[in-house]
Amino acid sequence: MSSLQSFFALIPLQQLDMRIPVNTQLVLSAAACLGSALPLPPSPPTWRLQGHVLPHSKPFLTIAGWIDEYGPLITIRSKFARTVIIGRYKAAVEIMENQGKLLADRPRMIAVGEMFTGGVSLAFLPFGDRFRRMRRALHSHLQPKAAEAYQPLLMSHAKNIVLHVLDNPQNIQQHVITYAATTIMKVAYGKNTPTYATDPNDPKVVEMRQTIKMFTAILRPGAYLVDSIPWLKYLPWYGRDLKLGFERMKKLHTSKLECVKEQMSNEDIGPSFTRHMLENSQSYGLTETEMAFLSGAFVGGSDSRRKTSTSICTMLMAAACFPEEQAKVQAELDAVIGRHRAPTFADQGSLPRLQAFISEALRWRPVSADGMAHRTTKDVIWENYCIPAGTTVLGNHWSISRDPDVYPEPDAFKPQRWIDEQGGLRDDLKFFIYGFGRRVCPAQHVANRSLFIAILLVLWAYKLTLDPTKPLDDMGYMGGSMVNVLPCPFELEKRIPETELRSMMQHYPGVV
């Protein structure tokens, strides 16, 4: 289920602070906007009493049709609640970026955000003191300068994709998943911790997998009555499975935190986010539980890991689907690097066409097409519209990526759109793969480096083509999860003799 479907179906339960009855708060919000004499954004007509209904498959396509017809902002109704969806670049920048402070909140999700994750999961935290403290810890350690410290680590694991393809060329999707999982665990804890990709039978991996399964189930619309009747949360007998799930998760994350503590006292370990928090715990004012869950955010259900693996597979699929653009990138690689040495991060500034290809692939098939839900804390005014306080707002990545005023011929795959007249990367164009405003993914700088080095090595080492005998779903990765996604039918041809390629990868620089 997409994030839009999850949040949209739960809008009546999440959109408003449940301490105030839904109808009362809606009336108060509407009254505030009436005071400004500005209306809500237009709403597509619907005959259903329950409001608008989105299809289970690719709801972003329905949203895109409404955006094209009714304008850059639309209002979707579900029972008594309203959701505003932003579908154009200019509106997204002016509302979600420039007025980001007013949209830094999340809709309330009691079952998953308060009971199952104990109110310490950054993804569901309301905007406030705890959010600011936890966010500051992430941001300080993962900003661009700090992210550079992880480049040797990323290189040492990215080379394994190339080596694993030599041994098993039919399973590149699994090689990418392994790369994303192992690197993010290394960033989080500084050690090669078992993951589902490397050791699926490890007890902690099994427990984490069960936790993720329960997490997914809780997010299903209507899974728990407490989301519509909040006072159930305070009954001692209600939601015991949620409370037990939190205790199991807390124990799992805390044990890993304690493991890093022990490693720090007994041996010299490399950089990691957990080590950074422990060394600076007084500066951030975080409790051990908050630190444990912040580190755990990198792993089970991690947005960074998910986006890394699906984004790499999307870029590989684009290379296979558009061989002429792949050829241009590889011509640049041959001119700058050649085939007698392996590329590194030092080559990044000399490869604008590769970086344009990456940007275009992520725009062409955005990983989180529906976007993530924000909640307005005050009335937001944009042009002739007013979005009342307490409204759920989503920036729809698919529609924004199809804005013809910013991306001419939006359905075409054109990496050249990211290149300026001097042949360098444009600095006036971006895409919001990591979200908006104060809710943007703080791990984006590490993630960008992870994407770059992986696609750089694969396209330098291999030529990708599609197997015409196998089915292709070029939107298959857009749900942001590898679960139930058929392997993309890639065929890989070595661009470098195997003996030389294997030798260069075995001697490739990096730190494990």
Backbone torsions as a table, in degrees:
resi	resn	phi	psi	omega
1	MET	NA	134.7	-178.6
2	SER	-74.3	162.3	178.8
3	SER	-63.4	-34.9	178.7
4	LEU	-64.5	-45.2	180.0
5	GLN	-62.8	-42.2	-179.0
6	SER	-61.5	-49.6	-177.6
7	PHE	-72.0	-38.0	-177.8
8	PHE	-63.7	-44.0	-179.7
9	ALA	-67.6	-24.7	-178.0
10	LEU	-100.7	5.3	-174.5
11	ILE	-52.0	-45.8	-179.6
12	PRO	-61.8	-21.5	-176.0
13	LEU	-94.1	-23.4	-171.2
14	GLN	-110.0	-33.2	-161.7
15	GLN	-58.4	-33.9	-171.5
16	LEU	-116.0	160.0	173.7
17	ASP	-68.2	115.8	-170.8
18	MET	-72.1	-2.2	175.2
19	ARG	-73.2	-15.4	175.3
20	ILE	-112.9	132.3	179.1
21	PRO	-52.7	143.5	-175.2
22	VAL	-54.3	-51.5	-176.3
23	ASN	-61.3	-39.3	-179.7
24	THR	-62.6	-45.9	-177.2
25	GLN	-67.5	-38.2	178.3
26	LEU	-61.4	-41.0	179.0
27	VAL	-64.2	-43.0	179.3
28	LEU	-62.2	-43.8	-179.9
29	SER	-65.3	-44.2	180.0
30	ALA	-61.8	-39.9	-179.9
31	ALA	-62.9	-38.7	179.8
32	ALA	-62.0	-43.2	-179.8
33	CYS	-72.0	-32.0	176.1
34	LEU	-61.2	-32.6	178.2
35	GLY	-62.9	-25.9	178.5
36	SER	-89.2	-5.0	179.6
37	ALA	62.9	21.2	178.7
38	LEU	-114.5	140.5	-178.1
39	PRO	-87.2	168.4	166.8
40	LEU	-66.3	159.7	171.7
41	PRO	-57.9	156.5	-175.8
42	PRO	-62.0	153.5	-179.2
43	SER	-119.6	128.1	175.7
44	PRO	-58.4	141.7	-179.4
45	PRO	-66.7	146.7	174.8
46	THR	-149.1	142.2	179.0
47	TRP	-91.9	-7.1	-175.5
48	ARG	-78.2	133.4	178.1
49	LEU	-64.7	-32.3	-179.0
50	GLN	-77.8	-8.0	179.6
51	GLY	103.0	-159.3	-176.3
52	HIS	-75.1	144.8	178.4
53	VAL	-122.3	128.9	178.9
54	LEU	-103.5	145.1	177.7
55	PRO	-66.9	152.2	178.9
56	HIS	-70.2	-31.0	-179.3
57	SER	-99.2	124.1	175.6
58	LYS	51.6	57.3	179.2
59	PRO	-61.6	-23.5	-178.9
60	PHE	-63.6	-24.6	177.9
61	LEU	-70.6	-38.2	175.7
62	THR	-64.9	-45.0	177.8
63	ILE	-58.6	-43.0	-178.6
64	ALA	-61.0	-39.3	177.5
65	GLY	-63.1	-41.3	178.1
66	TRP	-66.2	-40.7	178.8
67	ILE	-61.3	-43.9	179.4
68	ASP	-60.6	-35.3	-174.9
69	GLU	-86.6	-38.7	-169.7
70	TYR	-109.7	-8.8	175.3
71	GLY	121.1	179.4	-172.4
72	PRO	-67.7	-22.8	176.7
73	LEU	-124.3	136.9	174.3
74	ILE	-133.7	157.2	177.6
75	THR	-112.8	126.4	179.4
76	ILE	-107.4	134.9	-178.3
77	ARG	-106.0	137.0	172.3
78	SER	-138.9	106.8	-173.8
79	LYS	56.1	-119.2	-176.6
80	PHE	-93.4	-3.0	-173.4
81	ALA	-100.0	160.4	178.1
82	ARG	-128.8	139.3	173.7
83	THR	-123.5	133.0	176.2
84	VAL	-100.9	129.3	-179.8
85	ILE	-114.1	129.2	180.0
86	ILE	-101.3	127.7	-173.1
87	GLY	-128.9	15.4	177.7
88	ARG	-136.8	150.7	-171.7
89	TYR	-59.1	-51.3	-176.7
90	LYS	-59.7	-45.0	179.7
91	ALA	-64.7	-39.4	179.4
92	ALA	-62.8	-42.7	179.6
93	VAL	-66.1	-47.9	-173.6
94	GLU	-73.0	-26.1	-180.0
95	ILE	-97.6	-58.2	-169.7
96	MET	-83.1	-22.0	176.3
97	GLU	-97.4	-58.1	-175.0
98	ASN	-69.8	-28.2	176.4
99	GLN	-113.1	32.7	-173.3
100	GLY	-59.4	-30.0	-179.7
101	LYS	-61.9	-32.1	-178.7
102	LEU	-79.3	-10.0	-179.3
103	LEU	-123.1	25.5	-177.5
104	ALA	-82.0	-8.0	-178.0
105	ASP	-84.7	164.7	173.9
106	ARG	-114.8	150.3	169.9
107	PRO	-60.2	148.3	-176.6
108	ARG	-74.5	130.1	177.1
109	MET	-129.8	96.4	-169.2
110	ILE	-70.2	-48.1	-175.1
111	ALA	-60.6	-52.0	-175.1
112	VAL	-86.8	-38.7	-173.2
113	GLY	-82.3	-29.4	-175.2
114	GLU	-111.5	-35.8	-176.2
115	MET	-95.8	-48.6	-175.6
116	PHE	-76.6	-35.8	179.5
117	THR	-108.4	7.9	171.0
118	GLY	63.9	19.3	-179.6
119	GLY	70.3	19.5	179.3
120	VAL	-122.6	12.8	175.1
121	SER	-91.0	119.2	-174.8
122	LEU	-58.2	-32.9	-176.8
123	ALA	-61.9	-31.0	-175.3
124	PHE	-111.4	1.5	-176.6
125	LEU	-66.2	137.3	169.5
126	PRO	-68.7	157.2	179.5
127	PHE	-69.7	122.2	-177.4
128	GLY	179.3	-162.4	-174.0
129	ASP	-62.2	-46.9	-178.5
130	ARG	-63.3	-42.6	178.1
131	PHE	-58.4	-45.9	-177.5
132	ARG	-64.2	-41.6	-179.6
133	ARG	-65.2	-45.8	-178.4
134	MET	-69.6	-38.8	179.6
135	ARG	-65.4	-39.2	-179.3
136	ARG	-63.2	-38.8	178.9
137	ALA	-63.6	-42.4	177.9
138	LEU	-65.5	-47.5	-174.6
139	HIS	-63.2	-42.1	-176.1
140	SER	-65.3	-30.9	-177.5
141	HIS	-90.3	-21.1	-173.2
142	LEU	-113.8	10.9	175.8
143	GLN	-66.6	166.2	-171.5
144	PRO	-52.0	-45.3	-178.2
145	LYS	-62.1	-45.1	-179.3
146	ALA	-68.4	-34.0	-178.3
147	ALA	-63.7	-26.0	179.2
148	GLU	-61.1	-28.2	-178.5
149	ALA	-63.8	-19.5	-178.2
150	TYR	-93.4	-0.4	-177.7
151	GLN	-61.9	-44.0	176.6
152	PRO	-59.4	-39.5	177.8
153	LEU	-61.7	-46.2	-179.4
154	LEU	-62.6	-39.2	178.8
155	MET	-63.6	-41.9	-176.7
156	SER	-65.8	-28.5	178.5
157	HIS	-90.9	-31.9	179.5
158	ALA	-63.9	-33.9	179.5
159	LYS	-63.2	-25.9	-179.8
160	ASN	-66.9	-27.6	175.0
161	ILE	-60.3	-45.9	-179.3
162	VAL	-63.0	-44.3	-179.3
163	LEU	-67.7	-41.1	-179.8
164	HIS	-65.8	-33.8	177.2
165	VAL	-65.7	-36.3	176.5
166	LEU	-59.6	-38.3	-177.8
167	ASP	-83.8	-30.8	-176.2
168	ASN	-147.8	80.1	-174.7
169	PRO	-70.9	-11.9	-176.9
170	GLN	-85.3	-5.9	-170.2
171	ASN	-127.3	42.7	-175.5
172	ILE	-65.1	-31.0	179.2
173	GLN	-60.4	-43.3	178.6
174	GLN	-67.6	-34.2	177.4
175	HIS	-63.5	-38.1	179.2
176	VAL	-68.4	-42.3	177.6
177	ILE	-60.2	-43.7	178.6
178	THR	-60.3	-44.4	178.5
179	TYR	-58.8	-49.5	-178.2
180	ALA	-62.5	-42.6	-177.0
181	ALA	-67.9	-45.8	-176.5
182	THR	-69.2	-38.8	-179.2
183	THR	-68.8	-41.5	-177.6
184	ILE	-69.9	-32.6	175.0
185	MET	-67.5	-36.5	178.1
186	LYS	-67.4	-41.6	177.3
187	VAL	-63.1	-40.0	-176.9
188	ALA	-71.3	-44.3	-169.5
189	TYR	-122.0	-8.1	175.7
190	GLY	78.0	2.8	179.8
191	LYS	-132.8	161.2	176.4
192	ASN	-78.0	84.4	-178.8
193	THR	-83.0	140.2	179.4
194	PRO	-58.5	143.0	175.1
195	THR	-131.0	172.3	178.4
196	TYR	-60.2	-33.6	-178.2
197	ALA	-73.4	-29.8	-175.9
198	THR	-100.7	-31.6	-177.7
199	ASP	-152.0	78.9	-173.9
200	PRO	-65.0	-16.5	-177.1
201	ASN	-98.9	-0.2	176.0
202	ASP	-61.0	134.6	-175.8
203	PRO	-55.1	-40.6	-179.9
204	LYS	-69.5	-33.5	177.0
205	VAL	-67.7	-42.0	177.8
206	VAL	-60.9	-44.1	-180.0
207	GLU	-65.2	-40.9	178.1
208	MET	-64.4	-39.0	179.0
209	ARG	-63.6	-39.9	177.7
210	GLN	-65.7	-37.6	177.9
211	THR	-63.7	-43.4	179.2
212	ILE	-63.5	-39.4	178.6
213	LYS	-61.4	-44.0	178.4
214	MET	-66.4	-40.6	178.2
215	PHE	-56.2	-45.4	179.1
216	THR	-62.6	-41.0	179.9
217	ALA	-64.9	-38.5	-178.8
218	ILE	-64.7	-32.6	-178.0
219	LEU	-73.4	-12.2	-179.8
220	ARG	-65.4	137.6	-178.6
221	PRO	-56.0	131.7	176.8
222	GLY	76.1	9.1	-176.5
223	ALA	-64.0	-34.2	-177.6
224	TYR	-132.8	129.9	-177.0
225	LEU	-65.0	-23.4	-177.3
226	VAL	-61.0	-23.7	179.3
227	ASP	-70.2	-19.7	175.5
228	SER	-109.8	-18.0	176.3
229	ILE	-127.0	83.9	-170.1
230	PRO	-60.1	-30.7	-175.5
231	TRP	-67.4	-13.1	175.3
232	LEU	-60.5	-25.8	179.7
233	LYS	-55.9	-30.7	-173.6
234	TYR	-90.5	-1.6	176.5
235	LEU	-82.0	127.0	-174.3
236	PRO	-63.1	-26.4	-177.4
237	TRP	-89.1	-11.2	-175.0
238	TYR	-87.6	140.2	173.3
239	GLY	66.0	36.3	-179.6
240	ARG	-61.5	-35.3	178.8
241	ASP	-64.2	-35.8	177.6
242	LEU	-66.9	-44.7	-178.7
243	LYS	-66.9	-39.8	177.1
244	LEU	-66.7	-36.9	177.6
245	GLY	-61.8	-39.4	177.3
246	PHE	-64.2	-42.7	-179.5
247	GLU	-63.9	-39.1	178.0
248	ARG	-65.3	-43.4	179.8
249	MET	-64.1	-42.2	179.3
250	LYS	-60.8	-43.4	179.6
251	LYS	-63.4	-42.8	-178.7
252	LEU	-63.6	-49.7	-178.3
253	HIS	-66.9	-38.8	-178.9
254	THR	-66.7	-37.2	179.2
255	SER	-62.4	-36.6	178.1
256	LYS	-70.8	-36.5	175.6
257	LEU	-61.6	-44.4	179.3
258	GLU	-64.7	-33.9	178.6
259	CYS	-63.7	-41.7	177.6
260	VAL	-65.6	-39.8	175.7
261	LYS	-54.9	-47.0	-178.8
262	GLU	-64.0	-42.0	179.8
263	GLN	-63.7	-38.0	-179.8
264	MET	-64.8	-32.4	-177.9
265	SER	-85.2	-23.3	-173.7
266	ASN	-106.3	-18.0	-176.5
267	GLU	-155.8	165.0	178.2
268	ASP	-87.8	112.8	-179.4
269	ILE	-112.6	158.9	-177.9
270	GLY	-74.9	-177.9	-179.1
271	PRO	-67.2	146.0	173.2
272	SER	-159.0	159.5	179.8
273	PHE	-65.7	-40.5	-179.5
274	THR	-63.9	-43.1	177.3
275	ARG	-60.2	-43.7	179.8
276	HIS	-59.4	-44.3	179.8
277	MET	-64.2	-42.9	-179.1
278	LEU	-64.8	-36.8	-179.9
279	GLU	-74.8	-20.6	-176.9
280	ASN	-124.4	28.1	-174.0
281	SER	-60.7	-37.6	-179.2
282	GLN	-68.0	-35.2	179.9
283	SER	-64.3	-38.2	-175.9
284	TYR	-90.0	-18.5	179.9
285	GLY	65.4	35.9	-178.4
286	LEU	-97.5	144.1	172.3
287	THR	-78.8	166.3	178.9
288	GLU	-63.2	-36.6	178.5
289	THR	-64.2	-42.6	178.4
290	GLU	-63.7	-42.1	178.3
291	MET	-64.5	-41.8	-179.3
292	ALA	-62.2	-42.5	-178.6
293	PHE	-74.7	-29.8	175.1
294	LEU	-64.5	-45.3	176.3
295	SER	-64.0	-40.6	179.1
296	GLY	-64.1	-22.5	178.8
297	ALA	-64.0	-21.7	178.6
298	PHE	-73.2	-20.5	-170.5
299	VAL	-109.7	-99.2	-173.0
300	GLY	-53.4	117.1	-180.0
301	GLY	72.6	16.1	-173.9
302	SER	-61.3	127.4	177.5
303	ASP	-65.1	-37.7	-178.7
304	SER	-65.6	-47.3	-179.6
305	ARG	-63.0	-45.0	-178.5
306	ARG	-60.1	-47.8	-177.6
307	LYS	-69.9	-32.5	179.1
308	THR	-63.5	-52.4	-176.9
309	SER	-65.7	-45.1	-178.5
310	THR	-70.3	-33.4	178.7
311	SER	-67.5	-42.1	178.2
312	ILE	-62.4	-45.0	179.0
313	CYS	-63.9	-34.9	176.3
314	THR	-63.3	-42.0	180.0
315	MET	-67.3	-38.8	176.8
316	LEU	-64.9	-39.8	177.5
317	MET	-63.2	-40.8	178.2
318	ALA	-62.4	-39.9	178.7
319	ALA	-61.7	-40.6	179.9
320	ALA	-73.2	-35.9	-178.1
321	CYS	-74.6	-27.0	-176.5
322	PHE	-126.6	75.8	-174.2
323	PRO	-60.8	-29.5	179.9
324	GLU	-67.7	-35.4	177.8
325	GLU	-75.2	-35.8	174.4
326	GLN	-60.2	-42.1	-178.7
327	ALA	-62.7	-37.6	178.5
328	LYS	-64.9	-41.6	178.4
329	VAL	-64.1	-43.2	-177.6
330	GLN	-71.8	-27.6	173.1
331	ALA	-66.2	-38.9	176.2
332	GLU	-64.4	-42.9	179.2
333	LEU	-61.4	-41.8	-179.7
334	ASP	-66.8	-36.7	-178.7
335	ALA	-71.7	-38.5	-175.5
336	VAL	-86.2	-39.6	-171.2
337	ILE	-110.2	-41.4	-172.6
338	GLY	81.3	-172.5	-177.5
339	ARG	-117.0	14.3	-177.8
340	HIS	-109.6	0.6	171.6
341	ARG	-144.0	153.5	-178.9
342	ALA	-86.8	141.8	-179.8
343	PRO	-73.6	155.5	178.2
344	THR	-137.3	-176.6	176.6
345	PHE	-62.7	-24.3	179.9
346	ALA	-62.4	-20.7	-179.2
347	ASP	-87.1	-6.4	-169.5
348	GLN	-57.0	-44.1	-177.4
349	GLY	-66.8	-15.4	-178.6
350	SER	-100.0	9.6	-174.8
351	LEU	-126.0	61.0	-179.1
352	PRO	-64.4	-33.3	-178.6
353	ARG	-68.0	-38.1	176.4
354	LEU	-63.7	-44.2	-179.6
355	GLN	-66.9	-33.9	175.1
356	ALA	-66.4	-38.8	177.8
357	PHE	-61.6	-42.9	178.8
358	ILE	-61.2	-47.8	-179.4
359	SER	-61.1	-42.0	-178.1
360	GLU	-69.5	-37.3	178.9
361	ALA	-62.8	-41.1	-178.1
362	LEU	-75.4	-23.5	172.0
363	ARG	-78.1	-41.8	-176.8
364	TRP	-60.2	-44.5	178.9
365	ARG	-133.1	78.0	-177.3
366	PRO	-61.5	137.9	-174.9
367	VAL	-65.0	-45.3	179.2
368	SER	-107.9	78.4	-170.6
369	ALA	-61.7	-34.4	-175.5
370	ASP	-84.0	-22.1	-176.4
371	GLY	84.6	173.1	178.7
372	MET	-110.2	148.6	-174.7
373	ALA	-76.7	135.4	170.6
374	HIS	-114.4	167.7	178.3
375	ARG	-134.7	129.7	179.8
376	THR	-74.9	135.5	176.8
377	THR	-97.6	-17.3	173.6
378	LYS	-140.8	167.2	175.1
379	ASP	-60.1	136.4	177.8
380	VAL	-113.6	123.0	179.7
381	ILE	-102.7	129.8	174.3
382	TRP	-141.0	118.5	-176.9
383	GLU	49.9	-117.0	-176.0
384	ASN	-101.1	20.3	-177.0
385	TYR	-123.9	155.3	173.5
386	CYS	-126.3	126.5	174.6
387	ILE	-101.7	111.5	-173.1
388	PRO	-66.3	154.4	172.1
389	ALA	-57.4	141.6	-179.5
390	GLY	88.0	5.9	-178.6
391	THR	-90.7	139.8	172.2
392	THR	-78.4	131.9	-178.1
393	VAL	-127.8	132.7	176.6
394	LEU	-124.2	134.2	169.2
395	GLY	-91.1	109.5	-174.1
396	ASN	-81.0	105.4	-173.6
397	HIS	-61.1	-37.2	-178.6
398	TRP	-63.3	-49.0	-178.4
399	SER	-67.3	-39.4	177.8
400	ILE	-62.4	-39.6	-179.9
401	SER	-71.1	-12.4	178.7
402	ARG	-105.4	15.8	179.1
403	ASP	-68.5	110.4	-174.5
404	PRO	-68.7	-20.4	179.0
405	ASP	-74.2	-23.3	-178.6
406	VAL	-106.0	-36.8	-179.7
407	TYR	-122.4	81.3	179.0
408	PRO	-54.0	145.7	-173.5
409	GLU	49.7	61.2	-169.9
410	PRO	-63.0	-25.5	-179.2
411	ASP	-84.0	-8.6	178.2
412	ALA	-85.6	149.2	177.1
413	PHE	-93.2	104.2	-173.0
414	LYS	-134.2	84.3	177.0
415	PRO	-57.2	-24.2	-178.1
416	GLN	-61.0	-23.0	-178.5
417	ARG	-63.1	-19.0	-178.6
418	TRP	-93.6	0.1	-176.6
419	ILE	-105.3	135.7	179.0
420	ASP	-87.2	-179.0	-175.2
421	GLU	-67.0	-21.6	179.1
422	GLN	-90.0	1.7	178.5
423	GLY	88.2	5.4	177.3
424	GLY	-99.5	177.3	178.8
425	LEU	-73.8	137.4	175.2
426	ARG	-67.9	142.0	176.8
427	ASP	-106.3	5.8	-178.7
428	ASP	-110.0	12.7	-177.3
429	LEU	-136.0	136.7	178.3
430	LYS	-148.5	171.9	171.4
431	PHE	-136.6	149.6	-166.7
432	PHE	-98.7	53.4	-177.5
433	ILE	-60.3	-30.4	-175.5
434	TYR	-99.2	11.8	176.3
435	GLY	100.0	-165.4	-169.0
436	PHE	-129.8	151.7	166.9
437	GLY	54.4	-135.3	-175.7
438	ARG	-81.2	-0.4	175.1
439	ARG	-107.4	12.1	178.1
440	VAL	-63.7	146.9	-177.6
441	CYS	-62.4	118.9	-178.1
442	PRO	-69.9	-15.5	179.9
443	ALA	-90.7	12.6	-172.9
444	GLN	-61.6	-32.6	-176.0
445	HIS	-72.9	-37.9	173.6
446	VAL	-68.2	-42.0	-179.1
447	ALA	-61.8	-42.8	179.2
448	ASN	-61.0	-40.9	177.9
449	ARG	-66.7	-37.5	178.9
450	SER	-63.8	-43.1	177.7
451	LEU	-63.4	-46.2	-174.5
452	PHE	-60.8	-51.3	-174.1
453	ILE	-68.3	-32.2	179.9
454	ALA	-68.7	-49.3	-177.8
455	ILE	-70.7	-31.8	176.7
456	LEU	-60.2	-49.4	-177.0
457	LEU	-68.3	-40.8	-177.5
458	VAL	-67.1	-46.1	-178.8
459	LEU	-71.6	-25.3	173.8
460	TRP	-71.4	-36.6	-173.9
461	ALA	-89.6	-28.4	-170.8
462	TYR	-135.2	151.0	167.7
463	LYS	-102.5	129.4	-177.2
464	LEU	-103.9	136.4	173.4
465	THR	-135.5	160.4	176.6
466	LEU	-88.5	141.5	173.2
467	ASP	-83.0	109.4	-174.9
468	PRO	-66.3	-12.6	-179.1
469	THR	-87.7	-5.9	-177.2
470	LYS	-114.8	148.5	-178.1
471	PRO	-69.9	149.6	178.6
472	LEU	-126.3	127.1	170.9
473	ASP	-114.4	98.3	-174.1
474	ASP	-75.8	1.7	171.8
475	MET	-111.3	11.5	-172.2
476	GLY	-64.7	-27.4	-177.8
477	TYR	-92.7	-0.4	-170.0
478	MET	-75.5	-11.5	175.1
479	GLY	-75.3	-9.1	178.1
480	GLY	81.6	9.6	-178.9
481	SER	-137.0	146.3	177.2
482	MET	-84.9	-8.2	-177.4
483	VAL	-66.2	131.7	177.3
484	ASN	61.8	20.7	175.1
485	VAL	-100.6	123.6	178.7
486	LEU	-66.6	141.3	177.0
487	PRO	-56.6	135.3	178.8
488	CYS	-68.3	135.9	-174.0
489	PRO	-76.6	70.0	177.5
490	PHE	-84.4	148.4	163.8
491	GLU	-123.3	135.9	-175.0
492	LEU	-118.1	129.8	178.4
493	GLU	-115.3	126.5	-178.2
494	LYS	-65.3	133.4	175.9
495	ARG	-94.7	-8.3	-177.7
496	ILE	-133.7	138.4	178.2
497	PRO	-51.5	140.9	-172.3
498	GLU	-58.4	-41.7	-178.6
499	THR	-61.2	-44.7	178.9
500	GLU	-67.3	-42.2	-178.3
501	LEU	-63.6	-45.0	-179.2
502	ARG	-64.0	-40.3	179.8
503	SER	-64.8	-44.0	-179.8
504	MET	-64.4	-37.6	179.8
505	MET	-72.5	-35.5	179.2
506	GLN	-69.1	-24.2	178.7
507	HIS	-107.4	14.5	-177.6
508	TYR	-67.6	139.1	-178.4
509	PRO	-68.7	155.3	179.9
510	GLY	153.0	169.0	179.3
511	VAL	-126.7	121.9	-179.2
512	VAL	-85.3	NA	NA
